[in-house]
Amino acid sequence: MESELVLHNGGCHCKKLLGDSEEFITTYTFGTHTAKHTFCKVCGITSFYTQRSNPDGIAVTLACLDPGTLSHVEIRNFDGKNWEDFYDQSGIALQSKTHSTK
């Protein structure tokens, strides 16, 4: 059974990143350039980014979502120093069409 697609709305602090707002986005990459760290050019908030561990997905900053469409958030604590081990164990890379390699 497939899940129903839920549309989430939201934006950055200054609300410049709403809808089609590429003119207000700046991107920072380093290393393999797989991860794309996006920022609002006006307020500097990271509303979303592309992860190295799952390059086909988009990570969204939950605080940037408008209230009302998010019914549940699962929080998992992990050691930030060894975050790559946590991601390896989570299997998130399997969600990408091209699996990331270190």
N, C-alpha and C positions, 0 to 999 in steps of 0.2 A: 504494500500500500504506500503510495507516494504522499508526502506531506504537502499540505496546501501552502502555496507561496504567500508570505506575509510581507507587505510593503511597509518599510519603516521610514519615517521622515525625521529630519533633524538638521543640524548644522553646527558650525563653529560658534564661538562666543559672540562675535560681531554679526553673525548670520549672513556673511558674504558667501559661505559655502552652502548654498541651497540650490537644488536642481542642477541645471547646466551652468556651472560657474567656474569653468577651467581657467578663466582669466585671473582668478584670485588664488590659484593653487601653485605652489612651488614644491619641487621634489628634490630630496637629497638621497644619494646612493653612495655606497662605498664597497670595497672588497669585490665580491662577485657581481655586484649591481643587480642582484635578483630581488632583494628587498627594496621597496620604494617607499621611503618615508615622506609623506605629503604633509604640507603645512599651509595654513591660510596666510597669504601675504600681508594681511592687515593685522590680525590678532595673534598669529603664531600658533594657533591650536592645531593639533593633529586629530582630525575627525576620523580619518581612516588611513590605512596603509596596506601595501602588499607585502606579505611575509615571505622570507626566504624558505621557511619550512613548508609553506603551502602557497606557491606562487599563483595558483589558479583561483585562490580565495582572496577575500578582502577582509582584513581585520577592522572592526569598527569600534571606536571609543564609545562605550555605552553611555557616558555622561553627555554625549552629543546627540543622542536620540531624543525625540519628542516623547513625552509620556503617552501611554495608552496602548501601544501595540506589543510591548514586551511583557510577557506574562511570567517568565521564569529565567533566572540566571544561575548557573552552576559555578560555584567558586571552588577552585582547587589551589591550595597553598603549595608552594615549592621553593626550593633553595634558589634564589636568583643568581648565585654564582655559577650554578650548574644547570642553567635553564635549558641548554641544548639536550641534556640527558632527559629532562622532563618531556620535551617535545618528541624525542625519539620514542619514548615509552608510550606517548599518547596516541601515536599512529596518525597524526594529522597530515603528515606528508603523503599518506596513502590517498588522501582526498584530492590530490593534484593529478593532472593528466601526466605530467612529467615529474617524477619523484626527485626531490632535491638531494644532492650529495654534498658532503662537506669537503 
